[in-house]
Amino acid sequence: MHVSTTLANIAQEPDKQPPFDFYIFHDLLDKLELGTLRDDINSNIKLAPKDNDLYKFKQSKDLRSEVSKKKLTPSIESFIELMLNKIKPCLEKETGLTLSNDKFDITASRYDRGNYLLCHNDDMKDPTRQQARALAFIYYLTSRPWSRDDGGALILYDSDSSGEPVKINNYIYPKPNTLVVFRTSSISWHSVQEVFCKDDCRLSINGWFHLANPPAISNEPSKTIEPSPYEFLQPIPLDTRMEKFFEDCVNSQYLLEKTCYFIRRKFKRNSEINLPNFLVNEKFLEIGKALKEAAESVDNLQLVGPYNKRNYKRIKLDCLPQVCRDLFDAFRSELFFMLLSRFTGLDLQPAHLVHEKQVKDESSDDDDDDDEDSDDEGD
């Protein structure tokens, strides 16, 4: 059985050196076997939604150990046998690893339009359970080869000296009847690009080979606890620019004591506040347009964080249009902290800016709590 260790014919940049070891098996099944396996996965295997901040796709239970034998058609059973009886020995020869027959994970996954999987490394070592992932695999069951317009690529990342993913190395787009295998480690960073394709789904069979004899203790250095990336804001002193911004841009209803009083009551009950139409509509549209125009230029954007955590782009402060900078500063101003204090009843404002008209004390709020149900009944 022939295995390739290059990304030729499957990667966007086929001649580029991958950041970790790959083993590619082309044309694993004949055309009839491929079609039967695809149909059997679609018709016989239940794929349950998996959805949170890190991923969105559908996945089956483990085909070997958790799916009912009644659901395993001959084509599915044959594929599992192929992975264990032919692919595993071939990989052991290529890698020098001794892989387990017992610890072998295999599931089916389906990514529809809009689905994705964020950056991660698949590295899992659990000596207490005698588990250690050694090789990850993906066998593509798409109906045709995919391209950049379809999305759904397996994205590979280069790591820095601390092992964090900092740069995209390559894109591997789904190609039917291709088995992609790679070695898992603390730097095997990869993700699944969001799927854009409308006429096909990113269907695959995927999983991990485990080491037969996992090490009792990992030799990898322990991760250090990082400091919080967030700053404690020091309010910007009150000045005429901030006063003018609040006068011109903030909905005047939110500056009324009566409005603050009712917001404060709801905050006390719900521990959150919602301030619709906080900005004057004309200013809201102006700021939104200015932000969109600023974000269109790549030169105005700054990448924050490695790809596996807190990864996003933000507009550089010196590239913000003035009206946007005014809003940014307003949210950090002493005047806004004072307003938040009035909305919540919490002591957030600087001591020298305590408002002349004191916020009604908590006992006053308590006296009015009995009226809340009647006040909110018509909401």
C-alpha positions in Angstrom: 0.0 0.0 0.0 1.6 3.3 -1.1 1.8 6.2 1.3 3.1 9.7 0.5 4.8 12.0 3.0 4.3 15.1 1.0 1.3 17.3 0.5 1.5 17.2 -3.3 -1.9 17.2 -5.1 -3.9 18.0 -2.0 -2.5 21.3 -0.5 -2.9 24.9 -1.7 0.9 25.2 -1.7 1.9 21.6 -2.5 5.7 22.1 -2.3 5.7 23.8 1.1 7.1 21.9 4.0 4.3 21.1 6.5 4.8 22.0 10.2 4.4 18.4 11.3 4.6 14.9 9.7 1.9 13.8 7.2 1.1 10.5 5.6 -1.3 10.6 2.7 -3.1 7.6 1.1 -4.6 8.4 -2.3 -7.5 6.4 -3.9 -7.9 4.2 -0.9 -11.1 2.5 -2.2 -12.5 1.8 -5.6 -15.2 4.1 -6.9 -18.1 1.7 -6.1 -16.8 1.1 -2.6 -16.4 4.8 -2.0 -20.0 5.6 -3.1 -21.4 2.7 -1.0 -19.6 3.9 2.1 -20.7 7.5 1.6 -24.3 6.4 1.2 -24.2 4.1 4.2 -22.8 6.8 6.5 -25.5 9.2 5.3 -28.4 6.8 5.7 -27.4 4.6 8.6 -25.3 6.6 11.0 -26.8 9.3 13.3 -24.8 12.5 13.3 -25.6 14.6 16.4 -25.0 18.4 16.4 -21.9 19.6 18.3 -22.1 23.4 18.8 -20.2 25.8 21.0 -17.8 28.7 20.7 -15.0 26.5 19.5 -16.8 24.4 16.8 -20.0 23.7 15.0 -20.6 20.5 13.1 -22.3 17.1 13.4 -20.6 13.9 14.6 -21.5 10.3 15.2 -20.7 8.1 18.2 -17.6 5.9 18.0 -18.3 3.6 15.0 -16.3 0.8 16.5 -17.4 0.8 20.2 -20.6 2.8 20.6 -22.8 2.5 17.4 -25.2 -0.4 17.3 -23.9 -3.4 15.3 -27.2 -3.3 13.4 -26.2 0.1 12.0 -22.8 -1.0 10.8 -23.2 -2.0 7.2 -20.6 -4.3 5.5 -19.0 -1.2 3.9 -18.5 0.5 7.3 -17.2 -2.7 9.0 -14.8 -3.2 6.0 -13.5 0.3 6.4 -12.8 -0.2 10.1 -11.0 -3.5 9.3 -9.0 -1.7 6.6 -7.8 0.9 9.0 -6.7 -1.6 11.6 -5.4 -4.4 9.4 -3.7 -2.6 6.6 -3.4 1.2 7.4 -2.1 0.7 10.9 0.8 -1.7 10.0 1.7 0.7 7.2 1.8 3.7 9.5 3.8 1.7 12.1 6.4 1.0 9.4 6.5 4.6 8.3 6.6 6.2 11.8 8.4 3.6 13.9 5.5 3.8 16.4 3.8 0.8 18.0 0.0 1.5 17.8 -2.7 0.1 19.9 -5.4 -2.2 18.5 -7.7 -1.6 21.5 -7.3 2.2 21.8 -8.6 3.3 18.4 -11.1 6.1 17.9 -13.2 6.4 14.7 -16.3 8.6 14.1 -18.1 10.1 11.2 -18.3 13.9 10.9 -20.3 16.2 8.7 -19.7 20.0 8.2 -22.5 21.8 6.5 -22.4 25.4 5.2 -21.3 27.7 8.0 -19.8 24.9 10.1 -16.2 25.2 11.4 -13.7 23.9 14.0 -11.2 26.4 15.6 -7.5 25.9 16.1 -6.4 23.0 18.3 -3.7 20.4 18.4 -5.4 17.1 19.2 -2.7 16.4 21.7 -4.1 14.3 24.5 -2.1 12.1 26.9 -3.8 10.6 29.9 -1.5 8.1 31.7 -4.2 7.2 34.2 -6.4 5.8 31.4 -3.5 4.5 29.4 -4.3 6.7 26.5 -2.0 8.7 24.2 -3.1 9.9 20.8 -0.3 9.4 18.3 -1.8 9.9 14.9 -4.9 11.7 13.7 -6.7 10.7 10.5 -9.3 12.1 8.1 -10.8 10.1 5.3 -12.8 12.4 3.0 -16.2 11.4 1.6 -17.1 14.6 -0.3 -18.8 14.1 -3.6 -16.1 16.0 -5.5 -12.8 17.7 -4.9 -13.2 21.0 -3.0 -11.4 24.3 -3.8 -10.9 27.7 -2.1 -14.4 28.8 -2.9 -15.9 25.9 -1.0 -14.0 26.5 2.3 -13.8 23.5 4.7 -10.0 23.3 4.4 -7.8 21.6 7.0 -5.7 24.6 7.9 -2.1 24.0 9.2 -0.2 26.4 11.5 3.4 27.2 12.1 4.4 27.6 15.8 6.7 30.0 17.5 9.5 29.1 20.0 6.9 28.7 22.8 4.8 26.3 20.8 1.9 28.7 20.0 0.4 28.8 16.6 1.2 32.2 15.0 1.1 31.8 11.2 -0.9 29.8 8.7 1.3 27.3 6.9 -1.0 25.7 4.4 -4.6 24.7 3.4 -5.6 21.1 2.6 -9.0 21.1 0.8 -11.2 17.9 1.0 -10.5 15.5 -1.8 -12.8 12.4 -1.9 -11.2 8.9 -1.4 -8.1 10.5 0.3 -6.9 9.5 3.7 -4.9 12.2 5.5 -2.9 11.2 8.5 -0.7 13.4 10.7 1.3 13.0 13.9 -0.2 14.6 16.9 1.9 16.6 19.4 1.8 19.9 21.3 2.5 21.7 18.0 0.2 19.9 15.6 -2.0 23.0 15.4 -4.8 22.8 12.9 -8.4 23.9 12.3 -11.3 23.3 9.9 -12.0 26.4 7.9 -15.7 27.6 7.8 -17.6 25.7 5.0 -18.9 28.0 2.2 -20.0 25.2 -0.1 -23.8 25.1 -1.0 -24.0 21.9 -3.1 -22.0 19.4 -0.9 -21.1 18.7 2.7 -17.7 18.1 4.2 -18.4 14.4 5.1 -15.5 12.4 6.5 -14.5 9.5 8.7 -12.0 10.6 11.3 -10.3 9.6 14.5 -7.0 8.7 16.2 -4.6 5.9 16.5 -3.2 5.6 20.1 0.2 4.4 21.3 0.2 0.8 22.4 2.4 1.7 25.4 1.8 5.4 26.3 4.5 7.0 28.5 3.7 7.0 32.2 4.7 10.7 32.5 4.8 13.2 29.7 8.3 14.7 29.1 6.7 17.9 27.8 7.1 21.0 30.0 4.1 22.1 31.9 2.2 25.1 30.7 2.6 28.3 32.6 -0.5 30.2 33.8 -0.7 33.4 31.7 -1.5 36.7 33.1 -4.9 38.2 32.2 -4.8 40.0 28.9 -7.3 42.5 30.1 -6.5 45.9 31.6 -8.1 47.6 34.6 -9.3 50.8 33.1 -8.2 54.2 34.5 -11.0 56.5 33.6 -10.2 59.4 31.2 -10.6 62.7 33.0 -13.6 64.8 32.2 -13.0 67.5 29.5 -15.1 69.5 27.1 -14.7 67.0 24.3 -16.3 64.3 26.4 -19.0 66.6 27.6 -19.8 67.5 24.0 -19.8 63.9 22.9 -22.4 62.9 25.6 -24.5 65.9 24.8 -24.5 65.3 21.0 -24.4 61.5 20.8 -26.0 59.9 23.8 -29.8 59.5 23.8 -30.9 62.2 26.3 -33.4 59.9 27.9 -30.5 58.0 29.5 -29.3 61.1 31.2 -32.6 61.6 33.1 -32.7 60.6 36.7 -36.1 58.9 36.2 -34.7 56.7 33.5 -31.6 55.8 35.6 -33.9 54.9 38.5 -35.9 52.4 36.5 -32.8 50.9 34.9 -31.3 50.5 38.4 -34.3 48.6 39.6 -34.1 46.2 36.7 -30.4 45.8 37.2 -31.0 44.9 40.8 -33.6 42.3 39.8 -31.8 40.8 36.7 -28.1 41.6 37.4 -27.9 42.9 33.8 -29.0 45.9 31.9 -30.0 46.4 28.2 -29.8 50.0 26.8 -31.5 50.0 23.4 -30.9 53.1 21.2 -28.2 54.3 23.6 -26.7 56.5 20.9 -28.6 59.0 18.8 -29.5 57.2 15.6 -27.8 59.7 13.3 -24.5 59.3 15.3 -24.9 55.5 15.5 -25.1 55.3 11.7 -22.2 57.7 11.2 -20.0 55.7 13.6 -21.0 52.4 12.1 -20.1 53.6 8.6 -16.8 55.0 9.7 -15.9 51.8 11.5 -16.7 49.7 8.4 -14.6 51.9 6.2 -11.7 51.8 8.6 -11.9 47.9 8.8 -11.8 47.5 5.0 -8.1 48.4 4.9 -5.7 45.6 6.0 -3.2 48.2 7.0 -5.5 49.5 9.7 -5.9 46.1 11.4 -3.8 44.5 14.0 -3.8 40.7 14.8 -4.3 39.9 18.4 -3.3 36.7 20.1 -2.1 33.3 18.7 -4.6 31.3 16.6 -5.6 29.0 19.4 -6.8 31.7 21.9 -8.1 35.2 21.9 -7.5 35.4 18.2 -9.0 38.4 16.4 -8.2 41.5 14.5 -8.8 45.0 15.8 -8.5 48.4 14.3 -5.3 50.3 15.4 -6.1 53.2 17.6 -4.2 55.6 15.5 -6.3 54.5 12.5 -9.7 55.1 14.1 -11.7 57.9 12.6 -12.2 60.8 15.0 -15.9 60.1 15.7 -15.0 56.4 16.5 -12.1 57.5 18.7 -14.5 59.8 20.6 -16.8 56.9 21.3 -13.9 54.7 22.4 -12.7 57.4 24.8 -16.3 58.1 25.9 -16.6 54.5 27.1 -13.5 54.9 29.2 -14.3 58.4 30.5 -15.1 59.4 34.1 -18.5 60.6 32.8 -19.4 57.2 31.6 -18.3 55.5 34.8 -20.5 58.0 36.7 -23.4 57.1 34.4 -22.8 53.4 35.0 -23.0 54.1 38.7 -26.3 55.7 38.3 -27.6 52.8 36.2 -26.4 50.1 38.6 -26.2 51.6 42.0 -22.6 50.3 42.2 -19.7 52.5 43.3 -17.9 52.9 40.0 -17.3 56.6 39.7 -14.2 58.3 40.9 -14.6 59.9 44.3 -14.2 63.5 43.2 -17.1 63.0 40.7 -19.8 62.0 43.0 -22.9 63.5 41.5 -24.5 66.4 43.4 -27.9 64.7 43.2 -27.2 61.4 45.0 -28.5 58.2 43.6 -31.5 57.0 45.6 -30.2 54.8 48.4 -30.8 51.1 48.4 -33.6 51.3 51.0 -35.5 53.6 48.7 -35.2 50.9 45.9 -36.5 48.3 48.3 -39.5 50.4 49.1 -40.4 50.4 45.5 -39.8 46.7 44.8 -43.4 45.9 45.6 -44.5 48.0 42.6 -42.3 46.2 40.1 -44.8 43.6 39.0 -47.5 46.2 38.2 -44.9 48.5 36.5 -43.6 45.7 34.2 -46.9 43.9 33.5 -47.5 45.7 30.3 -43.9 45.3 29.0 
